[in-house]
């Protein structure tokens, strides 16, 4: 797969992941009975696994790796924060955790776009 296809697949899966996270949080927060829906439990894991696979493939293709390139290290750390906040938001219906997850995603998006640990601040 060429670089452009990998990059666009990764980006598309990232947008799909955050959209599904927001929808799931809203459903679980306002209508807790949706927590039993098997599709809403399985699909996010499939999307996030594919997202990670494409991320690894991109790293290999562009020969840039976390711990070697600071912007990728920042993305990995932000991903860990996103996962932690996301799990707390979904399991506890926590609005502060939801906000933390969305902010972590926004930071990751800024790092991806700017290739800087400063994320969106580099544009100021």
CNS distance restraints for C-alpha pairs under 8 A (distance, minus, plus):
assign (resid   1 and name CA) (resid   5 and name CA) 6.45 0.50 0.50
assign (resid   1 and name CA) (resid   6 and name CA) 6.53 0.50 0.50
assign (resid   2 and name CA) (resid   6 and name CA) 6.31 0.50 0.50
assign (resid   3 and name CA) (resid   7 and name CA) 5.99 0.50 0.50
assign (resid   3 and name CA) (resid  58 and name CA) 7.15 0.50 0.50
assign (resid   3 and name CA) (resid  61 and name CA) 6.96 0.50 0.50
assign (resid   4 and name CA) (resid   8 and name CA) 6.09 0.50 0.50
assign (resid   5 and name CA) (resid   9 and name CA) 5.95 0.50 0.50
assign (resid   6 and name CA) (resid  10 and name CA) 6.03 0.50 0.50
assign (resid   6 and name CA) (resid  54 and name CA) 6.35 0.50 0.50
assign (resid   6 and name CA) (resid  57 and name CA) 7.52 0.50 0.50
assign (resid   6 and name CA) (resid  58 and name CA) 6.39 0.50 0.50
assign (resid   7 and name CA) (resid  11 and name CA) 6.12 0.50 0.50
assign (resid   7 and name CA) (resid  54 and name CA) 7.92 0.50 0.50
assign (resid   7 and name CA) (resid  58 and name CA) 6.93 0.50 0.50
assign (resid   8 and name CA) (resid  12 and name CA) 5.91 0.50 0.50
assign (resid   9 and name CA) (resid  13 and name CA) 6.10 0.50 0.50
assign (resid   9 and name CA) (resid  54 and name CA) 7.25 0.50 0.50
assign (resid  10 and name CA) (resid  14 and name CA) 6.16 0.50 0.50
assign (resid  10 and name CA) (resid  51 and name CA) 5.63 0.50 0.50
assign (resid  10 and name CA) (resid  54 and name CA) 5.56 0.50 0.50
assign (resid  10 and name CA) (resid  55 and name CA) 6.41 0.50 0.50
assign (resid  11 and name CA) (resid  15 and name CA) 6.30 0.50 0.50
assign (resid  12 and name CA) (resid  16 and name CA) 6.12 0.50 0.50
assign (resid  13 and name CA) (resid  17 and name CA) 5.93 0.50 0.50
assign (resid  13 and name CA) (resid  47 and name CA) 6.49 0.50 0.50
assign (resid  13 and name CA) (resid  48 and name CA) 7.54 0.50 0.50
assign (resid  13 and name CA) (resid  50 and name CA) 7.54 0.50 0.50
assign (resid  13 and name CA) (resid  51 and name CA) 5.64 0.50 0.50
assign (resid  14 and name CA) (resid  18 and name CA) 6.39 0.50 0.50
assign (resid  14 and name CA) (resid  48 and name CA) 7.92 0.50 0.50
assign (resid  14 and name CA) (resid  51 and name CA) 6.53 0.50 0.50
assign (resid  15 and name CA) (resid  19 and name CA) 6.12 0.50 0.50
assign (resid  16 and name CA) (resid  20 and name CA) 6.05 0.50 0.50
assign (resid  16 and name CA) (resid  47 and name CA) 7.74 0.50 0.50
assign (resid  17 and name CA) (resid  21 and name CA) 6.10 0.50 0.50
assign (resid  17 and name CA) (resid  44 and name CA) 6.75 0.50 0.50
assign (resid  17 and name CA) (resid  47 and name CA) 6.50 0.50 0.50
assign (resid  17 and name CA) (resid  48 and name CA) 6.63 0.50 0.50
assign (resid  18 and name CA) (resid  22 and name CA) 6.17 0.50 0.50
assign (resid  18 and name CA) (resid 102 and name CA) 7.82 0.50 0.50
assign (resid  18 and name CA) (resid 105 and name CA) 7.58 0.50 0.50
assign (resid  19 and name CA) (resid  23 and name CA) 6.22 0.50 0.50
assign (resid  20 and name CA) (resid  24 and name CA) 5.92 0.50 0.50
assign (resid  20 and name CA) (resid  44 and name CA) 7.14 0.50 0.50
assign (resid  21 and name CA) (resid  25 and name CA) 6.05 0.50 0.50
assign (resid  21 and name CA) (resid  44 and name CA) 7.77 0.50 0.50
assign (resid  21 and name CA) (resid  86 and name CA) 7.84 0.50 0.50
assign (resid  22 and name CA) (resid  26 and name CA) 6.18 0.50 0.50
assign (resid  23 and name CA) (resid  27 and name CA) 6.13 0.50 0.50
assign (resid  24 and name CA) (resid  28 and name CA) 5.93 0.50 0.50
assign (resid  24 and name CA) (resid  40 and name CA) 7.19 0.50 0.50
assign (resid  24 and name CA) (resid  90 and name CA) 7.65 0.50 0.50
assign (resid  25 and name CA) (resid  29 and name CA) 5.78 0.50 0.50
assign (resid  25 and name CA) (resid  89 and name CA) 7.10 0.50 0.50
assign (resid  25 and name CA) (resid  90 and name CA) 5.87 0.50 0.50
assign (resid  25 and name CA) (resid  93 and name CA) 7.03 0.50 0.50
assign (resid  25 and name CA) (resid  98 and name CA) 7.65 0.50 0.50
assign (resid  26 and name CA) (resid  30 and name CA) 5.97 0.50 0.50
assign (resid  26 and name CA) (resid  31 and name CA) 7.86 0.50 0.50
assign (resid  27 and name CA) (resid  31 and name CA) 5.26 0.50 0.50
assign (resid  27 and name CA) (resid  32 and name CA) 6.83 0.50 0.50
assign (resid  27 and name CA) (resid  34 and name CA) 6.32 0.50 0.50
assign (resid  28 and name CA) (resid  32 and name CA) 4.50 0.50 0.50
assign (resid  28 and name CA) (resid  33 and name CA) 7.20 0.50 0.50
assign (resid  28 and name CA) (resid  34 and name CA) 5.85 0.50 0.50
assign (resid  28 and name CA) (resid  35 and name CA) 5.90 0.50 0.50
assign (resid  28 and name CA) (resid  90 and name CA) 7.17 0.50 0.50
assign (resid  28 and name CA) (resid  93 and name CA) 6.92 0.50 0.50
assign (resid  29 and name CA) (resid  93 and name CA) 5.45 0.50 0.50
assign (resid  33 and name CA) (resid  37 and name CA) 7.97 0.50 0.50
assign (resid  34 and name CA) (resid  40 and name CA) 8.00 0.50 0.50
assign (resid  35 and name CA) (resid  40 and name CA) 7.57 0.50 0.50
assign (resid  35 and name CA) (resid  41 and name CA) 7.75 0.50 0.50
assign (resid  36 and name CA) (resid  41 and name CA) 8.00 0.50 0.50
assign (resid  37 and name CA) (resid  41 and name CA) 6.62 0.50 0.50
assign (resid  38 and name CA) (resid  42 and name CA) 6.21 0.50 0.50
assign (resid  39 and name CA) (resid  43 and name CA) 5.80 0.50 0.50
assign (resid  40 and name CA) (resid  44 and name CA) 6.87 0.50 0.50
assign (resid  41 and name CA) (resid  45 and name CA) 7.51 0.50 0.50
assign (resid  42 and name CA) (resid  46 and name CA) 6.61 0.50 0.50
assign (resid  43 and name CA) (resid  47 and name CA) 6.23 0.50 0.50
assign (resid  44 and name CA) (resid  48 and name CA) 5.99 0.50 0.50
assign (resid  45 and name CA) (resid  49 and name CA) 5.94 0.50 0.50
assign (resid  46 and name CA) (resid  50 and name CA) 6.24 0.50 0.50
assign (resid  47 and name CA) (resid  51 and name CA) 6.08 0.50 0.50
assign (resid  48 and name CA) (resid  52 and name CA) 6.18 0.50 0.50
assign (resid  49 and name CA) (resid  53 and name CA) 6.21 0.50 0.50
assign (resid  50 and name CA) (resid  54 and name CA) 6.13 0.50 0.50
assign (resid  51 and name CA) (resid  55 and name CA) 6.16 0.50 0.50
assign (resid  52 and name CA) (resid  56 and name CA) 6.22 0.50 0.50
assign (resid  53 and name CA) (resid  57 and name CA) 6.22 0.50 0.50
assign (resid  54 and name CA) (resid  58 and name CA) 6.05 0.50 0.50
assign (resid  55 and name CA) (resid  59 and name CA) 6.26 0.50 0.50
assign (resid  56 and name CA) (resid  60 and name CA) 6.33 0.50 0.50
assign (resid  57 and name CA) (resid  61 and name CA) 6.09 0.50 0.50
assign (resid  58 and name CA) (resid  62 and name CA) 6.10 0.50 0.50
assign (resid  59 and name CA) (resid  63 and name CA) 5.62 0.50 0.50
assign (resid  59 and name CA) (resid  64 and name CA) 5.19 0.50 0.50
assign (resid  59 and name CA) (resid  65 and name CA) 5.76 0.50 0.50
assign (resid  60 and name CA) (resid  64 and name CA) 6.84 0.50 0.50
assign (resid  60 and name CA) (resid  65 and name CA) 7.68 0.50 0.50
assign (resid  64 and name CA) (resid  68 and name CA) 7.13 0.50 0.50
assign (resid  64 and name CA) (resid  69 and name CA) 6.27 0.50 0.50
assign (resid  64 and name CA) (resid  72 and name CA) 7.77 0.50 0.50
assign (resid  65 and name CA) (resid  69 and name CA) 5.83 0.50 0.50
assign (resid  65 and name CA) (resid  72 and name CA) 6.44 0.50 0.50
assign (resid  65 and name CA) (resid  73 and name CA) 7.78 0.50 0.50
assign (resid  66 and name CA) (resid  70 and name CA) 6.79 0.50 0.50
assign (resid  66 and name CA) (resid  71 and name CA) 7.73 0.50 0.50
assign (resid  66 and name CA) (resid  72 and name CA) 4.80 0.50 0.50
assign (resid  66 and name CA) (resid  73 and name CA) 4.38 0.50 0.50
assign (resid  66 and name CA) (resid  76 and name CA) 7.23 0.50 0.50
assign (resid  67 and name CA) (resid  72 and name CA) 7.42 0.50 0.50
assign (resid  67 and name CA) (resid  73 and name CA) 5.42 0.50 0.50
assign (resid  68 and name CA) (resid  73 and name CA) 7.67 0.50 0.50
assign (resid  69 and name CA) (resid  73 and name CA) 6.51 0.50 0.50
assign (resid  70 and name CA) (resid  74 and name CA) 6.17 0.50 0.50
assign (resid  70 and name CA) (resid 116 and name CA) 7.65 0.50 0.50
assign (resid  70 and name CA) (resid 117 and name CA) 6.76 0.50 0.50
assign (resid  71 and name CA) (resid  75 and name CA) 6.33 0.50 0.50
assign (resid  71 and name CA) (resid 111 and name CA) 6.37 0.50 0.50
assign (resid  71 and name CA) (resid 112 and name CA) 7.78 0.50 0.50
assign (resid  71 and name CA) (resid 115 and name CA) 5.55 0.50 0.50
assign (resid  71 and name CA) (resid 116 and name CA) 5.17 0.50 0.50
assign (resid  71 and name CA) (resid 117 and name CA) 5.04 0.50 0.50
assign (resid  72 and name CA) (resid  76 and name CA) 6.25 0.50 0.50
assign (resid  72 and name CA) (resid 115 and name CA) 7.95 0.50 0.50
assign (resid  73 and name CA) (resid  77 and name CA) 6.25 0.50 0.50
assign (resid  74 and name CA) (resid  78 and name CA) 6.04 0.50 0.50
assign (resid  74 and name CA) (resid 108 and name CA) 7.72 0.50 0.50
assign (resid  74 and name CA) (resid 111 and name CA) 7.49 0.50 0.50
assign (resid  74 and name CA) (resid 117 and name CA) 5.88 0.50 0.50
assign (resid  75 and name CA) (resid  79 and name CA) 5.98 0.50 0.50
assign (resid  75 and name CA) (resid 108 and name CA) 5.34 0.50 0.50
assign (resid  75 and name CA) (resid 111 and name CA) 6.65 0.50 0.50
assign (resid  75 and name CA) (resid 112 and name CA) 7.51 0.50 0.50
assign (resid  76 and name CA) (resid  80 and name CA) 6.34 0.50 0.50
assign (resid  77 and name CA) (resid  81 and name CA) 6.39 0.50 0.50
assign (resid  78 and name CA) (resid  82 and name CA) 6.02 0.50 0.50
assign (resid  78 and name CA) (resid 104 and name CA) 5.66 0.50 0.50
assign (resid  78 and name CA) (resid 105 and name CA) 7.30 0.50 0.50
assign (resid  78 and name CA) (resid 107 and name CA) 7.17 0.50 0.50
assign (resid  78 and name CA) (resid 108 and name CA) 6.05 0.50 0.50
assign (resid  79 and name CA) (resid  83 and name CA) 6.12 0.50 0.50
assign (resid  79 and name CA) (resid 104 and name CA) 7.23 0.50 0.50
assign (resid  79 and name CA) (resid 105 and name CA) 7.47 0.50 0.50
assign (resid  79 and name CA) (resid 108 and name CA) 7.24 0.50 0.50
assign (resid  80 and name CA) (resid  84 and name CA) 6.18 0.50 0.50
assign (resid  81 and name CA) (resid  85 and name CA) 6.01 0.50 0.50
assign (resid  81 and name CA) (resid 101 and name CA) 7.12 0.50 0.50
assign (resid  81 and name CA) (resid 104 and name CA) 6.43 0.50 0.50
assign (resid  82 and name CA) (resid  86 and name CA) 5.72 0.50 0.50
assign (resid  82 and name CA) (resid 100 and name CA) 7.25 0.50 0.50
assign (resid  82 and name CA) (resid 101 and name CA) 4.64 0.50 0.50
assign (resid  82 and name CA) (resid 102 and name CA) 7.48 0.50 0.50
assign (resid  82 and name CA) (resid 104 and name CA) 5.28 0.50 0.50
assign (resid  82 and name CA) (resid 105 and name CA) 6.32 0.50 0.50
assign (resid  83 and name CA) (resid  87 and name CA) 6.02 0.50 0.50
assign (resid  83 and name CA) (resid 101 and name CA) 7.32 0.50 0.50
assign (resid  84 and name CA) (resid  88 and name CA) 6.36 0.50 0.50
assign (resid  84 and name CA) (resid 101 and name CA) 7.81 0.50 0.50
assign (resid  85 and name CA) (resid  89 and name CA) 5.98 0.50 0.50
assign (resid  85 and name CA) (resid  97 and name CA) 4.86 0.50 0.50
assign (resid  85 and name CA) (resid  98 and name CA) 6.45 0.50 0.50
assign (resid  85 and name CA) (resid 100 and name CA) 5.81 0.50 0.50
assign (resid  85 and name CA) (resid 101 and name CA) 4.90 0.50 0.50
assign (resid  86 and name CA) (resid  90 and name CA) 6.11 0.50 0.50
assign (resid  86 and name CA) (resid  97 and name CA) 6.68 0.50 0.50
assign (resid  86 and name CA) (resid  98 and name CA) 6.33 0.50 0.50
assign (resid  86 and name CA) (resid 100 and name CA) 7.98 0.50 0.50
assign (resid  86 and name CA) (resid 101 and name CA) 5.37 0.50 0.50
assign (resid  87 and name CA) (resid  91 and name CA) 5.93 0.50 0.50
assign (resid  88 and name CA) (resid  92 and name CA) 5.66 0.50 0.50
assign (resid  88 and name CA) (resid  93 and name CA) 7.36 0.50 0.50
assign (resid  88 and name CA) (resid  94 and name CA) 6.62 0.50 0.50
assign (resid  88 and name CA) (resid  97 and name CA) 5.95 0.50 0.50
assign (resid  88 and name CA) (resid  98 and name CA) 7.81 0.50 0.50
assign (resid  89 and name CA) (resid  93 and name CA) 4.98 0.50 0.50
assign (resid  89 and name CA) (resid  94 and name CA) 4.57 0.50 0.50
assign (resid  89 and name CA) (resid  95 and name CA) 6.55 0.50 0.50
assign (resid  89 and name CA) (resid  96 and name CA) 7.61 0.50 0.50
assign (resid  89 and name CA) (resid  97 and name CA) 4.83 0.50 0.50
assign (resid  89 and name CA) (resid  98 and name CA) 4.89 0.50 0.50
assign (resid  89 and name CA) (resid 101 and name CA) 7.88 0.50 0.50
assign (resid  90 and name CA) (resid  94 and name CA) 7.21 0.50 0.50
assign (resid  90 and name CA) (resid  98 and name CA) 7.87 0.50 0.50
assign (resid  93 and name CA) (resid  98 and name CA) 7.98 0.50 0.50
assign (resid  94 and name CA) (resid  98 and name CA) 6.16 0.50 0.50
assign (resid  95 and name CA) (resid  99 and name CA) 6.17 0.50 0.50
assign (resid  96 and name CA) (resid 100 and name CA) 6.21 0.50 0.50
assign (resid  97 and name CA) (resid 101 and name CA) 6.16 0.50 0.50
assign (resid  98 and name CA) (resid 102 and name CA) 6.27 0.50 0.50
assign (resid  99 and name CA) (resid 103 and name CA) 6.06 0.50 0.50
assign (resid 100 and name CA) (resid 104 and name CA) 6.00 0.50 0.50
assign (resid 101 and name CA) (resid 105 and name CA) 6.18 0.50 0.50
assign (resid 102 and name CA) (resid 106 and name CA) 6.16 0.50 0.50
assign (resid 103 and name CA) (resid 107 and name CA) 6.15 0.50 0.50
assign (resid 104 and name CA) (resid 108 and name CA) 6.22 0.50 0.50
assign (resid 105 and name CA) (resid 109 and name CA) 6.11 0.50 0.50
assign (resid 106 and name CA) (resid 110 and name CA) 6.20 0.50 0.50
assign (resid 107 and name CA) (resid 111 and name CA) 6.19 0.50 0.50
assign (resid 107 and name CA) (resid 119 and name CA) 5.97 0.50 0.50
assign (resid 107 and name CA) (resid 120 and name CA) 7.32 0.50 0.50
assign (resid 108 and name CA) (resid 112 and name CA) 6.12 0.50 0.50
assign (resid 108 and name CA) (resid 119 and name CA) 7.40 0.50 0.50
assign (resid 109 and name CA) (resid 113 and name CA) 6.17 0.50 0.50
assign (resid 109 and name CA) (resid 119 and name CA) 7.72 0.50 0.50
assign (resid 110 and name CA) (resid 114 and name CA) 5.98 0.50 0.50
assign (resid 110 and name CA) (resid 115 and name CA) 7.90 0.50 0.50
assign (resid 110 and name CA) (resid 119 and name CA) 4.35 0.50 0.50
assign (resid 110 and name CA) (resid 120 and name CA) 4.98 0.50 0.50
assign (resid 111 and name CA) (resid 115 and name CA) 5.16 0.50 0.50
assign (resid 111 and name CA) (resid 116 and name CA) 5.32 0.50 0.50
assign (resid 111 and name CA) (resid 117 and name CA) 5.84 0.50 0.50
assign (resid 111 and name CA) (resid 118 and name CA) 7.03 0.50 0.50
assign (resid 111 and name CA) (resid 119 and name CA) 4.28 0.50 0.50
assign (resid 111 and name CA) (resid 120 and name CA) 7.15 0.50 0.50
assign (resid 112 and name CA) (resid 116 and name CA) 7.73 0.50 0.50
assign (resid 112 and name CA) (resid 119 and name CA) 7.78 0.50 0.50
assign (resid 113 and name CA) (resid 119 and name CA) 7.78 0.50 0.50
assign (resid 114 and name CA) (resid 119 and name CA) 6.18 0.50 0.50
assign (resid 114 and name CA) (resid 120 and name CA) 7.18 0.50 0.50
assign (resid 114 and name CA) (resid 122 and name CA) 7.35 0.50 0.50
assign (resid 115 and name CA) (resid 119 and name CA) 7.44 0.50 0.50
assign (resid 116 and name CA) (resid 122 and name CA) 7.22 0.50 0.50
assign (resid 118 and name CA) (resid 122 and name CA) 5.61 0.50 0.50
assign (resid 120 and name CA) (resid 124 and name CA) 7.67 0.50 0.50
